[in-house]
Amino acid sequence: MPRHIPRSTTNSYGFDYITVERNEHQYDFGNTDCKFPKFPPRTKRKRTRQITTGLIWAGLVILTCLLVFGIGIMVMFAVRTDNTGFDPKGPEYALYKNTMVKDCYNTPVSAITYNCSAVRASLQHQGKVVGLNKPSLSIPNDSNGNETVYSWCEIISCFNDFKVVPSTPHSSAFWATSLEVWTKAAITFLTSFWQLHKIQKAMYSDDDTFCTGLGWDTWVIMAWDLASFIWWCFGFGRFVMTPTQYPMPSMLGWVSLWKYCYMLHYHPFECVLRYFPKRARTARWTLYVVTTLQWIASVYICVLTAIWGMDSVSGYPAYECLAARIQDTPGASSCSAEQICSNELLFRSWIFQYPHRYVDGYVSLVCLNTVLSLVAILMVCALGAFPLIASMVRGGSPAKWRKRASIFDFGFAGNIGAAGGVCLLIAGLTGYDAVQALDRHREGAVTFDWECNALHVTMSSWRYYLDVDYELPVRAAKMWFNS
């Protein structure tokens, strides 16, 4: 089998590349015909190469350190949180969940020295079903604009005559937290940085055996990406079939496949596929189609998440009402158990707005997906659509226009670097939020049904739901996969 097959410097898929040549000199490249991304360009300047390598290693080290910090936060919240009095198998857990509603609800009347009439009037005028998703409520008390601030516990104590409705959560009750989003993004871009490091190392390698196949680490990363994709497809199918019970999968799932759409044209994948052109073409076009379909589904998820996030409430009920137990719960209601349980608005999942939280999980997801989508669209238009349109309008071959448009192609390194920068910004905000979470209390969203004089307590995200035993192993494992 021949070792060298002459090729043009621009292939038929619209990606420019550089062919690395090597000989005995460190920077005199020989004749192995391995292709590498055009950006960053190879150079004979040692300083430039050291800077590029240093930036890649800096990204690897920083992402690794932040992931270790994230692991510490997870362990501390999941293992070290004191859950005394919050037995998930106990009869009261269905009523009050992991919140401190019980203590506030049972506040003695003699201890209520504040104006509960003003509190109830402030919440009642907003509608039939009202959600309390803030730790305090400010109510004007005179014409001069002075306000009285009521704490979350004081507000709950003003509804101690409402019937507390028991329920169990579905998987869809748990909103994506900033810690979950950061973990998914960090491990995705950490593996991408490692692949970038391998490409950079091979570009300047003196070893003639570097292009013999895929390394074990590449196989591990591919297995992780494949597992994430399969889990994503499974999750998306469950959400489409039963959106009330199952959450939406990650809207960043398409990023891993998009990465391979680009990488299949270069070392080490091109080295393996070069002798099988038909299989390579099939693999590339299969990836193009599957990635496009997954991206379309992710756009749908992104839009739906943004709409729900702006309203701070899910579009479907996320809790199962326990009608058989309503009769024995505290409070009084004028409605039957069937009437209470039929009100779907009462059982939706709410985002609790903690103070000093600069980024919600859904916000970081939507922002990341939007930025990466714009980058992907720019690349497709610049390297795919523009050359074809320009050749038809202005003449010349698509390859000629593609070469001109290649200035917009920052390649795998540029895209990963930019996305990694955004990821580090989210990491900083998440770290700050995690530190603030140490001082939070067990507050959570509560919904009130004024027609039936009933209230429903939702799960508190004060510990990113890591103190909740419900499907905790699955939820924790899912945080480490882009699914």
Beta strands, then each sheet from edge to edge (+ up, - down):
strand 1: 17-22
strand 2: 29-37
strand 3: 129-132
strand 4: 136-140
strand 5: 147-151
strand 6: 163-165
strand 7: 167-169
strand 8: 313-317
strand 9: 319-321
strand 10: 348-350
strand 11: 446-449
strand 12: 454-457
sheet 1: 1+ 2-
sheet 2: 3+ 11- 12+ 6+
sheet 3: 4+ 5-
sheet 4: 7+ 9-
sheet 5: 8+ 10-
end
